[in-house]
């Protein structure tokens, strides 16, 4: 039950998982779901139509960023510097996206696709996302997470370098979508408390810092 508090024995003592903890996990997964949905819809629009709606893609892109920000605000990572680095990456990528949105004459998604070097700035968003994939692969040993962790930088860096054909990029993009959807579907069925990790570790690290 979400509202029922549960006590566990951790590495550094006992800890209690509360309703608020579980709501945080739900928000974390909701953010992931928003990202997976936006990525999939954007991919369908891009592949099905020669000239997809720029407004639609822009809205989906910013919903994607919002979902990522929500997930990063709720994710549990033992290494505080890593968590901060992921948040900073998201912030830098979001600021770069907003600047481009208001500075360039074409919609941001089209601009980034046609000007791959802009990923040097906007790409920080996907650095943060890759960090989540890495965390999930490390903590839960999920096969799809292990593929997603190298896939995203491989696709984006390959696009920047111009080494992929359009067909190859489409295949990689579709693979990203499929794996992300598998990832979120499996995540939904995972017990909520497992995403919190050992909360006694967080308490111990906080005490050490103090």
VEXTILO-279672 format. One record per residue: y negated, x, z negated of N, C-alpha, C, O in turn; residue in three letters; residue number from 1; chain. Coordinates in steps of 0.2 Angstrom, whole numbers, plus 5000, padded with zeros to 4 digits. Each point is the difference from the previous one (the first is absolute). Layout:
! VEXTILO-279672
> Y,X,Z,Y,X,Z,Y,X,Z,Y,X,Z,ALA,NUM,A
...
//
This chain:
! VEXTILO-279672
> 5006,5004,5000,4994,4996,5000,4994,5004,5000,4999,5005,4996,UNK,1,A
> 4996,4993,5008,4994,5004,5000,4996,5001,4994,4997,5005,4998,UNK,2,A
> 5003,4989,4998,4996,4999,4994,5003,5003,4994,4997,5001,4995,UNK,3,A
> 5010,5001,5006,5003,5002,4994,5000,5008,4999,5001,5003,5005,UNK,4,A
> 4996,4999,4989,5000,5007,4999,5007,5003,4999,5004,4997,4997,UNK,5,A
> 4997,5009,5005,5006,5003,5000,4999,5007,4997,4996,5004,5003,UNK,6,A
> 5008,4998,4993,5000,5007,4997,5005,5005,5003,5006,4998,5000,UNK,7,A
> 4992,5008,5002,5005,5005,5002,4999,5006,4996,4995,5001,4997,UNK,8,A
> 5011,5003,5004,5000,5007,4997,4998,5005,5006,5004,5000,5004,UNK,9,A
> 4991,5004,4995,4998,5004,5005,5001,5008,4998,5003,5001,4994,UNK,10,A
> 4995,5003,5010,5001,5007,4998,4997,5003,4994,5002,5004,4996,UNK,11,A
> 4992,4993,5003,4995,5002,4994,5000,4994,4995,4995,5000,4996,UNK,12,A
> 5009,4996,5004,5000,4994,4995,5001,4993,5003,5000,5000,5006,UNK,13,A
> 4999,4995,4990,5001,4993,5003,4993,4998,5003,4995,5003,4998,UNK,14,A
> 5006,4992,5006,4994,4998,5003,5001,4992,5002,5006,4998,5001,UNK,15,A
> 4989,4998,5000,5000,4993,5001,4997,4999,5007,4994,5001,5001,UNK,16,A
> 5010,4995,5003,4997,4997,5006,4998,4993,4999,5003,4996,4998,UNK,17,A
> 4990,5003,5004,4997,4994,4998,4999,4996,5007,5001,5002,5005,UNK,18,A
> 4997,4992,4994,4998,4996,5006,4995,5003,5004,5000,5000,5006,UNK,19,A
> 4995,5003,4991,4995,5003,5004,5002,5006,5004,4998,5001,5006,UNK,20,A
> 5007,5003,4991,5004,5005,5004,5003,4997,5006,4999,5003,5006,UNK,21,A
> 5004,4992,4994,5004,4997,5005,4995,4997,5005,5002,5000,5006,UNK,22,A
> 4993,4997,4992,4995,4997,5005,4997,5006,5004,4999,4999,5006,UNK,23,A
> 5000,5007,4991,4998,5006,5004,5005,5002,5005,4998,5002,5005,UNK,24,A
> 5008,4997,4993,5005,5002,5005,5000,4995,5006,5001,5002,5006,UNK,25,A
> 4998,4992,4992,5000,4994,5006,4994,5002,5004,5000,4999,5006,UNK,26,A
> 4994,5003,4991,4994,5001,5004,5002,5006,5005,4998,5001,5005,UNK,27,A
> 5005,5004,4992,5002,5006,5004,5004,4999,5006,4999,5002,5005,UNK,28,A
> 5006,4993,4994,5004,4998,5005,4997,4996,5005,5001,5000,5006,UNK,29,A
> 4994,4996,4991,4996,4995,5005,4996,5004,5005,5000,4999,5006,UNK,30,A
> 4997,5007,4991,4996,5004,5004,5004,5003,5006,4998,5001,5005,UNK,31,A
> 5008,5001,4993,5005,5003,5005,5002,4995,5005,5000,5002,5006,UNK,32,A
> 5001,4992,4992,5002,4994,5005,4994,4999,5004,5001,4999,5006,UNK,33,A
> 4993,5001,4992,4994,4999,5004,5000,5006,5006,4998,4998,5005,UNK,34,A
> 5003,5008,4992,5000,5005,5005,5005,5000,5006,4999,5001,5006,UNK,35,A
> 5007,4997,4991,5006,4999,5005,4998,4995,5005,5002,5000,5006,UNK,36,A
> 4996,4994,4992,4998,4995,5004,4994,5001,5005,5001,4999,5006,UNK,37,A
> 4994,5004,4992,4995,5002,5004,5002,5005,5005,4998,5000,5006,UNK,38,A
> 5006,5005,4992,5002,5005,5005,5004,4997,5005,5000,5001,5006,UNK,39,A
> 5005,4994,4992,5004,4997,5005,4996,4995,5005,5002,5000,5006,UNK,40,A
> 4994,4997,4991,4996,4995,5005,4995,5004,5004,5000,4998,5006,UNK,41,A
> 4998,5008,4992,4995,5004,5004,5005,5003,5006,4998,5000,5006,UNK,42,A
> 5008,5002,4992,5004,5003,5005,5002,4995,5005,5000,5001,5006,UNK,43,A
> 5002,4993,4992,5001,4994,5005,4994,4999,5005,5001,4999,5006,UNK,44,A
> 4993,5001,4991,4995,4998,5004,4998,5006,5005,4999,4999,5006,UNK,45,A
> 5002,5007,4992,4999,5006,5004,5005,5001,5006,4998,5002,5005,UNK,46,A
> 5008,4996,4993,5006,5001,5005,5000,4994,5005,5003,5001,5005,UNK,47,A
> 4996,4993,4992,5001,4994,5004,4994,4999,5005,5001,4997,5006,UNK,48,A
> 4993,5004,4992,4994,4999,5004,4997,5007,5002,4999,5004,4997,UNK,49,A
> 4999,4996,5010,4996,5006,5003,4994,5001,4996,4998,5005,4999,UNK,50,A
> 4998,4989,5000,4994,5001,4996,5000,4995,4994,4997,4995,5000,UNK,51,A
> 5006,5008,4995,5000,4995,4994,4993,4999,4997,4996,5004,5001,UNK,52,A
> 5004,4991,4995,4993,4999,4996,4998,5005,4996,5003,5002,4995,UNK,53,A
> 4991,5001,5007,4998,5006,4996,4998,4997,4993,5001,5004,4995,UNK,54,A
> 4996,4990,5004,4998,4997,4994,5006,4999,4995,5001,5002,4995,UNK,55,A
> 5005,4996,5009,5006,4999,4996,5003,5006,4997,5002,5000,4995,UNK,56,A
> 4998,5005,5009,5003,5007,4998,4995,5003,4995,5003,5003,4995,UNK,57,A
> 4991,4996,5005,4995,5003,4995,5001,4996,4993,5001,5003,4995,UNK,58,A
> 5000,4990,5006,5002,4997,4994,5006,5002,4996,5001,5001,4994,UNK,59,A
> 5004,5000,5011,5007,5002,4997,4999,5007,4997,5004,5001,4995,UNK,60,A
> 4993,5003,5008,4999,5007,4998,4997,5000,4993,5002,5004,4995,UNK,61,A
> 4992,4992,5004,4997,5000,4993,5004,4996,4995,5000,5002,4994,UNK,62,A
> 5004,4993,5008,5005,4997,4995,5005,5005,4998,5003,5001,4995,UNK,63,A
> 5000,5004,5010,5004,5005,4999,4997,5005,4995,5004,5002,4995,UNK,64,A
> 4990,5000,5006,4997,5004,4995,4999,4997,4993,5001,5003,4995,UNK,65,A
> 4998,4991,5005,4999,4996,4994,5007,5000,4996,5000,5001,4994,UNK,66,A
> 5005,4997,5010,5007,5000,4997,5002,5007,4997,5003,5001,4994,UNK,67,A
> 4995,5004,5009,5001,5007,4998,4996,5002,4994,5003,5002,4995,UNK,68,A
> 4991,4996,5004,4996,5001,4994,5003,4996,4994,5000,5003,4995,UNK,69,A
> 5002,4991,5007,5003,4996,4994,5007,5003,4998,5000,5001,4993,UNK,70,A
> 5004,5002,5011,5006,5003,4998,4999,5006,4996,5003,5002,4995,UNK,71,A
> 4992,5002,5008,4998,5007,4996,4997,4998,4993,5001,5005,4996,UNK,72,A
> 4996,4990,5003,4997,4998,4994,5005,4998,4995,4999,5001,4994,UNK,73,A
> 5007,4997,5008,5006,4998,4996,5006,5004,4999,5004,5000,4996,UNK,74,A
> 4996,5005,5009,5006,5005,5000,5001,5004,4994,4995,5002,4997,UNK,75,A
> 5011,4999,5001,5001,5004,4994,5003,5007,5002,5005,5001,5003,UNK,76,A
> 4991,5004,4996,5002,5007,5002,4999,5005,4994,4994,5000,4997,UNK,77,A
> 5011,5003,5001,4999,5004,4994,4995,5006,5001,4996,5001,4995,UNK,78,A
> 5004,5002,5011,4995,5005,5001,4993,4997,5001,4998,4998,5006,UNK,79,A
> 4998,5002,4989,4993,4998,5001,4996,5003,5005,4996,4996,5004,UNK,80,A
> 5004,5010,4997,4996,5003,5006,5002,4998,5007,4996,4999,5004,UNK,81,A
> 5011,5000,4996,5002,4997,5007,4998,4993,5001,4997,4998,5005,UNK,82,A
> 5003,4998,4990,4997,4993,5000,4993,5000,5002,4998,4996,5004,UNK,83,A
> 4998,5008,4993,4993,5001,5001,4999,5002,5007,4995,4998,5004,UNK,84,A
> 5009,5007,4999,4999,5002,5006,5002,4995,5006,4996,5000,5005,UNK,85,A
> 5008,4996,4993,5002,4994,5005,4994,4995,5000,4998,4998,5005,UNK,86,A
> 4999,5001,4989,4995,4995,5000,4994,5003,5004,4996,4997,5003,UNK,87,A
> 5003,5010,4996,4994,5003,5003,5001,5000,5008,4995,4999,5003,UNK,88,A
> 5011,5002,4999,5002,5000,5007,4998,4993,5003,4997,4999,5005,UNK,89,A
> 5005,4996,4991,4999,4993,5002,4992,4999,5001,4998,4997,5004,UNK,90,A
> 4999,5005,4991,4992,4999,5000,4997,5004,5005,4996,4997,5004,UNK,91,A
> 5006,5009,4998,4997,5004,5005,5001,4996,5007,4996,5000,5004,UNK,92,A
> 5011,4998,4997,5002,4997,5006,4996,4993,5001,4998,4998,5005,UNK,93,A
> 5001,4999,4989,4996,4993,5001,4993,5001,5002,4997,4997,5004,UNK,94,A
> 5000,5008,4992,4993,5002,5002,4999,5002,5007,4996,4997,5003,UNK,95,A
> 5009,5007,4999,4999,5002,5007,5001,4994,5005,4997,5000,5005,UNK,96,A
> 5008,4996,4993,5001,4994,5005,4993,4996,5000,4999,4997,5005,UNK,97,A
> 4998,5002,4989,4994,4995,5000,4994,5004,5004,4997,4996,5003,UNK,98,A
> 5003,5010,4996,4995,5004,5004,5001,4999,5008,4995,4999,5003,UNK,99,A
> 5011,5002,4999,5001,4999,5007,4999,4993,5002,4998,4999,5006,UNK,100,A
> 5004,4996,4990,4999,4993,5002,4993,4999,5001,4999,4996,5005,UNK,101,A
> 4996,5006,4992,4993,4999,5000,4997,5005,5005,4994,4998,5002,UNK,102,A
> 5009,5007,5000,4996,5005,5004,5002,5000,5007,4996,5002,5004,UNK,103,A
> 5011,4997,4998,5002,5000,5006,4999,4994,5004,5000,4994,4997,UNK,104,A
> 5000,5006,5009,4998,4994,5004,5007,4995,5002,4999,4995,5002,UNK,105,A
> 5006,5008,4996,5007,4996,5002,5003,4999,4993,4999,5004,4995,UNK,106,A
> 5005,4991,5005,5004,4999,4993,5004,5006,4998,5002,5004,5004,UNK,107,A
> 4999,4996,4990,5003,5006,4997,5007,5002,5002,5001,5006,5001,UNK,108,A
> 5003,4989,4999,5007,5001,5002,5000,5003,5008,5004,5005,5001,UNK,109,A
> 4992,4992,5003,5000,5003,5007,4997,5007,5000,5002,5004,5004,UNK,110,A
> 4993,4997,4992,4997,5007,5000,5004,5005,4997,5001,5005,5003,UNK,111,A
> 5003,4994,4992,5004,5005,4997,5006,5001,5005,5002,5006,5001,UNK,112,A
> 5001,4989,5003,5005,5001,5005,4997,5004,5005,5004,5005,5003,UNK,113,A
> 4990,4994,5000,4997,5004,5005,4997,5006,4998,4999,5005,5005,UNK,114,A
> 5000,4996,4989,4997,5007,4998,5005,5002,4994,4998,5000,4994,UNK,115,A
> 5008,5003,5008,5004,5002,4994,4998,5005,4995,5002,5000,4994,UNK,116,A
> 4993,5004,5007,4997,5004,4995,4997,4997,4995,4999,5003,4994,UNK,117,A
> 4999,4990,5007,4997,4997,4994,5005,4998,4995,4998,4999,4994,UNK,118,A
> 5009,5003,5007,5005,4999,4995,4999,5006,4995,5003,4999,4994,UNK,119,A
> 4993,5006,5007,4999,5005,4995,4996,4997,4994,5000,5003,4995,UNK,120,A
> 4997,4991,5006,4996,4997,4995,5003,4993,4998,5002,4999,4994,UNK,121,A
> 4999,4997,5011,5004,4994,4998,5007,5001,4998,5002,4996,4996,UNK,122,A
> 5001,5009,5006,5007,5002,4998,5001,5000,4993,5006,5000,4998,UNK,123,A
> 4989,5001,4998,5001,5001,4992,5003,4993,4998,5004,5000,4995,UNK,124,A
> 4995,4995,5008,5003,4993,4998,5008,5001,5000,5003,4998,4996,UNK,125,A
> 4999,5005,5010,5007,5001,5001,5003,5005,4996,5006,5000,4999,UNK,126,A
> 4990,5005,4999,5003,5005,4995,5001,4997,4993,5006,5001,4997,UNK,127,A
> 4990,4994,5001,5002,4996,4994,5006,4996,5001,5004,5000,4995,UNK,128,A
> 4997,4997,5011,5006,4996,5001,5006,5004,5000,5005,4998,4997,UNK,129,A
> 4994,5008,5006,5006,5004,5000,5002,5003,4993,5006,5001,4998,UNK,130,A
> 4989,4999,4998,5001,5002,4993,5004,4995,4996,5005,5001,4996,UNK,131,A
> 4994,4992,5006,5004,4995,4997,5007,5000,5002,5005,4999,4997,UNK,132,A
> 4996,5002,5010,5007,5001,5003,5004,5006,4996,5005,4999,4999,UNK,133,A
> 4991,5006,5000,5003,5006,4997,5002,4998,4993,5006,5002,4998,UNK,134,A
> 4990,4995,4998,5001,4998,4993,5007,4995,5000,5004,5001,4996,UNK,135,A
> 4996,4995,5009,5005,4995,5000,5007,5003,5002,5005,4999,4997,UNK,136,A
> 4994,5006,5007,5006,5004,5002,5003,5004,4995,5006,5001,4999,UNK,137,A
> 4989,5002,4997,5002,5005,4995,5003,4996,4994,5005,5002,4997,UNK,138,A
> 4992,4992,5001,5002,4996,4994,5006,4996,5001,5004,4999,4996,UNK,139,A
> 4997,4998,5010,5005,4995,5002,5005,5003,5005,5005,4996,5001,UNK,140,A
> 4994,5009,5002,5005,5003,5005,5001,4995,5005,5006,5000,5003,UNK,141,A
> 4989,4996,5000,5001,4996,5005,5000,5003,5007,4996,5004,5001,UNK,142,A
> 5009,4994,5003,5001,5004,5006,4993,4998,5005,4998,5005,5003,UNK,143,A
> 5000,4989,4997,4994,4999,5004,4994,5003,4998,4996,5002,5004,UNK,144,A
> 5003,4999,4989,4995,5004,4998,5000,5007,5002,4995,5004,5001,UNK,145,A
> 5011,4999,4999,5001,5007,5002,4998,5001,5007,4997,5005,5002,UNK,146,A
> 5004,4990,5003,4998,5000,5007,4993,4999,5000,4996,5003,5005,UNK,147,A
> 5001,4993,4992,4993,4998,5000,4995,5006,4998,4995,5001,5003,UNK,148,A
> 5008,5003,4992,4995,5005,4998,4998,5005,5005,4995,5002,5000,UNK,149,A
> 5010,5000,5004,4998,5005,5006,4998,4996,5006,4996,5003,5004,UNK,150,A
> 5006,4991,4997,4999,4996,5006,4992,4999,5001,4998,5001,5006,UNK,151,A
> 4999,4997,4989,4993,4998,5001,4995,5006,5002,4997,5000,5005,UNK,152,A
> 5004,5006,4991,4996,5006,5002,5002,5003,5007,4996,5002,5004,UNK,153,A
> 5011,4997,4997,5002,5002,5007,4997,4996,5006,4998,5003,5005,UNK,154,A
> 5002,4991,4994,4997,4996,5005,4992,5001,5001,4998,5001,5005,UNK,155,A
> 4999,4999,4989,4992,5001,5000,4998,5007,5003,4996,5001,5004,UNK,156,A
> 5008,5004,4993,4998,5007,5002,5002,5001,5008,4997,5003,5003,UNK,157,A
> 5009,4994,4999,5002,5000,5007,4994,4997,5004,4999,5002,5006,UNK,158,A
> 4999,4992,4992,4994,4997,5004,4994,5004,5000,4997,5000,5005,UNK,159,A
> 5001,5003,4990,4995,5005,5000,5000,5005,5005,4996,5002,5003,UNK,160,A
> 5011,5001,4997,5001,5006,5004,5001,4998,5007,5000,5004,5005,UNK,161,A
> 5001,4989,4996,5001,4998,5007,5007,5002,5003,5001,5001,5006,UNK,162,A
> 5004,5000,4990,5007,5002,5002,5004,4995,5002,5006,5001,5003,UNK,163,A
> 4993,4992,4995,5004,4995,5001,4998,4996,5006,4994,4999,5002,UNK,164,A
> 5011,4998,5002,4998,4995,5005,4999,4994,4997,5001,4999,4994,UNK,165,A
> 4996,4996,5010,4998,4993,4997,5007,4997,4998,5000,4997,4995,UNK,166,A
> 5005,5004,5009,5007,4997,4998,5002,5003,4994,5003,4996,4995,UNK,167,A
> 4997,5010,5004,5002,5003,4993,4996,4998,4994,5003,4998,4995,UNK,168,A
> 4991,5001,5006,4996,4997,4995,5002,4993,4998,5000,4998,4994,UNK,169,A
> 5001,4998,5011,5002,4993,4999,5007,5000,4996,5000,4996,4995,UNK,170,A
> 5004,5008,5007,5007,5000,4996,4999,5002,4993,5003,4997,4996,UNK,171,A
> 4993,5009,5003,4999,5002,4993,4996,4995,4996,5001,4999,4994,UNK,172,A
> 4994,4997,5009,4996,4995,4997,5005,4994,4998,5000,4998,4994,UNK,173,A
> 5004,5000,5010,5005,4995,4999,5005,5002,4994,5002,4996,4996,UNK,174,A
> 5000,5010,5004,5005,5003,4995,4996,5000,4993,5003,4998,4995,UNK,175,A
> 4991,5004,5005,4996,4999,4994,5000,4993,4997,5001,4999,4995,UNK,176,A
> 4997,4996,5010,5000,4993,4998,5007,4998,4997,5000,4997,4995,UNK,177,A
> 5005,5004,5009,5007,4998,4998,5002,5003,4993,5002,4996,4995,UNK,178,A
> 4996,5010,5004,5002,5004,4994,4996,4997,4994,5002,4999,4994,UNK,179,A
> 4992,5000,5007,4995,4997,4995,5002,4993,4998,5000,4999,4994,UNK,180,A
> 5002,4997,5011,5002,4993,4998,5007,5001,4996,5001,4996,4995,UNK,181,A
> 5003,5008,5007,5007,5001,4996,4998,5002,4993,5003,4998,4995,UNK,182,A
> 4992,5007,5005,4998,5002,4993,4998,4995,4996,5002,4999,4994,UNK,183,A
> 4993,4997,5008,4997,4995,4996,5005,4994,4998,5000,4997,4995,UNK,184,A
> 5004,5001,5010,5005,4995,4999,5005,5002,4994,5002,4997,4996,UNK,185,A
> 5000,5010,5004,5004,5002,4995,4997,5001,4993,5002,4999,4995,UNK,186,A
> 4991,5002,5006,4996,5001,4994,4999,4993,4996,5000,5000,4994,UNK,187,A
> 5000,4995,5010,4999,4993,4997,5006,4999,4996,5000,4997,4994,UNK,188,A
> 5006,5005,5008,5006,4999,4996,5001,5004,4994,5005,5000,4996,UNK,189,A
> 4991,5005,5003,5001,5005,4995,4997,4998,4993,4995,4996,5000,UNK,190,A
> 5009,5005,4995,4997,4997,4993,4993,5003,4999,4999,5006,5001,UNK,191,A
> 4997,4990,4996,4993,5002,4999,4999,5006,4996,4996,5004,5001,UNK,192,A
> 5008,4996,4993,4999,5005,4995,5002,5007,5003,4997,5005,4997,UNK,193,A
> 5007,4995,5008,5002,5007,5003,4994,5004,5003,5000,5006,5000,UNK,194,A
> 4995,4990,5002,4994,5003,5003,4995,5003,4995,4996,5004,5002,UNK,195,A
> 5005,4994,4992,4996,5003,4995,5002,5007,4997,4996,5004,4998,UNK,196,A
> 5010,4997,5004,5003,5007,4997,5000,5000,4993,5001,4995,4996,UNK,197,A
> 4999,5011,5001,5001,5001,4993,4993,5001,4997,4997,5005,5000,UNK,198,A
> 5001,4989,4997,4993,5000,4997,4999,5005,4995,4994,5001,4998,UNK,199,A
> 5011,5001,4998,4999,5005,4995,4998,5006,5003,4997,5004,4996,UNK,200,A
> 5004,4998,5010,4998,5006,5003,4992,5000,5001,4997,5004,4998,UNK,201,A
> 5001,4990,5004,4992,4999,5000,4997,5001,4993,4995,5003,5000,UNK,202,A
> 5008,4994,4995,4997,5000,4994,5000,5007,4997,4995,5003,4997,UNK,203,A
> 5011,5001,5005,5000,5007,4998,4995,5004,5003,4996,5004,4997,UNK,204,A
> 5003,4995,5010,4995,5004,5003,4993,4999,4998,4996,5004,5000,UNK,205,A
> 5003,4989,4998,4993,4998,4997,4999,5004,4994,4994,5002,4999,UNK,206,A
> 5011,4998,4996,4999,5004,4994,4999,5007,5001,4996,5003,4996,UNK,207,A
> 5008,5000,5009,4999,5007,5001,4993,5002,5002,4997,5005,4999,UNK,208,A
> 5000,4990,5006,4993,5001,5002,4995,4999,4995,4995,5004,5000,UNK,209,A
> 5006,4992,4995,4996,4999,4994,5000,5006,4995,4996,5000,4995,UNK,210,A
//
